[in-house]
Amino acid sequence: MKTIKQIADEIGVTKQAVHQKRKSKLLSTALQPFTSTVEGVVYISVDGENLIKSAFSAIDRKHVYVNEPSTVDGHVDAIISMLQRELEVKNEQITIKDTQITDLQTTINNLLDRLAAAQASEQAAQILHASTIKRLADSDEKRGWWQFWKKDKP
């Protein structure tokens, strides 16, 4: 990532010229994905830098060859090439995300299986506990509450 000043120095133009070129109708949209502002300083990625440089070289060629239509084509070709590279990067990112989604789905399925097993275990423990309490209650009813005191006496 380079600043506008650094790019201007490399091209041999003023910082204002780069700003004006960046704000031009043709480049402003194309440069959006390649620029970021941090604490008021504009940074431009390598692809954005190449677009700006090609725009300035296209202008230089227009001055030398006024009637040459290939300068526009060259600029369009540069944008198309840059967009194709960007598309390849996005496709790689999508592939990575697909893999992450598959991994997360596998993890979710494993957790659901564990949850079902834990719930079944909890239900079995509750049934066992309920039957134990019922058995104790039944045995207390048969003895009667007064027999509890009798038991301790010889």
C-alpha positions in Angstrom: 0.0 0.0 0.0 1.3 3.4 -1.0 0.2 6.9 -0.3 -0.8 9.3 -3.1 2.4 11.3 -2.4 4.5 8.2 -3.0 2.7 7.3 -6.2 3.0 11.0 -7.4 6.7 11.0 -6.7 7.2 7.7 -8.7 5.2 9.0 -11.7 6.8 12.4 -11.5 3.7 14.5 -11.1 2.2 16.5 -8.2 0.1 15.0 -5.5 -2.8 17.1 -6.7 -2.6 15.6 -10.2 -2.9 12.1 -8.7 -5.9 13.3 -6.6 -7.6 14.8 -9.7 -6.9 11.6 -11.7 -8.2 9.5 -8.9 -11.4 11.6 -8.8 -11.9 11.4 -12.5 -15.1 9.7 -13.8 -13.2 6.7 -15.3 -10.9 5.9 -12.4 -13.1 6.8 -9.3 -15.2 3.6 -9.6 -12.4 1.3 -10.6 -10.2 2.5 -7.7 -12.7 2.1 -4.9 -11.8 -1.5 -4.0 -8.1 -0.6 -4.0 -8.1 2.4 -1.7 -8.4 2.8 2.0 -8.1 5.7 4.3 -6.4 5.4 7.7 -6.3 8.4 10.0 -6.9 10.8 7.0 -4.2 9.3 4.8 -5.3 7.6 1.6 -3.5 4.4 0.8 -3.7 2.7 -2.6 -2.9 -1.0 -3.2 -0.6 -2.3 -5.9 -3.5 -2.9 -8.3 -4.8 0.6 -7.7 -1.3 2.0 -8.2 -1.1 0.2 -11.5 -4.4 1.7 -12.6 -3.2 5.2 -11.8 0.1 4.8 -13.5 -1.6 3.4 -16.6 -4.0 6.3 -16.6 -1.1 8.7 -16.6 0.8 6.8 -19.2 -2.3 6.8 -21.3 -2.4 10.6 -21.0 1.2 10.8 -22.0 0.5 8.7 -25.1 -2.5 10.8 -26.0 -0.3 13.9 -26.1 2.2 12.2 -28.3 -0.3 10.3 -30.5 -3.5 12.3 -30.5 -5.5 10.1 -32.8 -4.4 6.8 -31.4 -7.5 4.9 -30.1 -5.4 2.1 -28.5 -4.7 4.2 -25.4 -8.4 3.8 -24.3 -8.3 0.1 -25.2 -5.1 -0.3 -23.2 -6.7 1.3 -20.2 -9.8 -0.8 -20.5 -7.6 -3.9 -20.9 -5.7 -2.9 -17.7 -9.0 -2.6 -15.8 -10.3 -5.9 -17.2 -7.0 -7.6 -16.2 -7.2 -6.1 -12.8 -10.8 -7.2 -12.4 -10.0 -10.7 -13.5 -7.2 -11.0 -10.9 -9.7 -9.6 -8.3 -12.3 -12.2 -9.4 -9.7 -15.0 -9.0 -9.0 -13.8 -5.5 -12.7 -13.8 -4.7 -13.1 -17.3 -6.0 -10.3 -18.5 -3.8 -11.9 -16.8 -0.8 -15.3 -18.4 -1.6 -13.6 -21.8 -1.8 -12.0 -21.2 1.6 -15.4 -20.1 3.0 -17.1 -23.2 1.6 -14.5 -25.4 3.4 -15.1 -23.5 6.6 -18.8 -23.9 6.3 -18.5 -27.6 5.7 -16.2 -27.9 8.8 -18.6 -25.9 10.9 -21.6 -28.0 9.7 -19.7 -31.2 10.7 -18.9 -29.7 14.1 -22.6 -28.7 14.6 -23.7 -32.2 13.7 -21.2 -33.7 16.2 -22.5 -31.4 18.9 -26.1 -32.3 18.1 -25.2 -36.0 18.4 -23.5 -35.4 21.7 -26.5 -33.3 22.9 -28.9 -36.1 22.0 -26.8 -38.6 23.9 -26.5 -36.3 26.9 -30.3 -35.8 26.9 -30.9 -39.5 26.7 -28.5 -40.1 29.6 -30.2 -37.3 31.6 -33.6 -38.8 30.9 -32.4 -42.3 32.0 -31.0 -40.8 35.2 -34.3 -39.0 35.9 -36.2 -42.2 35.4 -33.9 -44.0 37.8 -34.1 -41.3 40.3 -37.9 -41.2 40.1 -38.2 -45.0 40.5 -35.8 -44.8 43.5 -37.9 -42.1 45.2 -41.1 -44.1 44.5 -39.6 -47.2 46.0 -38.6 -45.3 49.1 -42.0 -43.6 49.3 -43.8 -47.0 48.9 -41.6 -48.6 51.6 -42.4 -45.6 54.0 -46.1 -46.0 53.4 -46.0 -49.7 54.2 -44.1 -49.1 57.5 -46.1 -46.1 58.6 -44.6 -42.9 59.9 -44.6 -44.0 63.5 -42.5 -47.0 62.8 -39.6 -44.8 62.0 -39.4 -44.1 65.8 -39.8 -47.7 66.6 -36.9 -48.7 64.5 -34.4 -46.8 66.5 -35.6 -48.3 69.8 -34.5 -51.8 70.9 
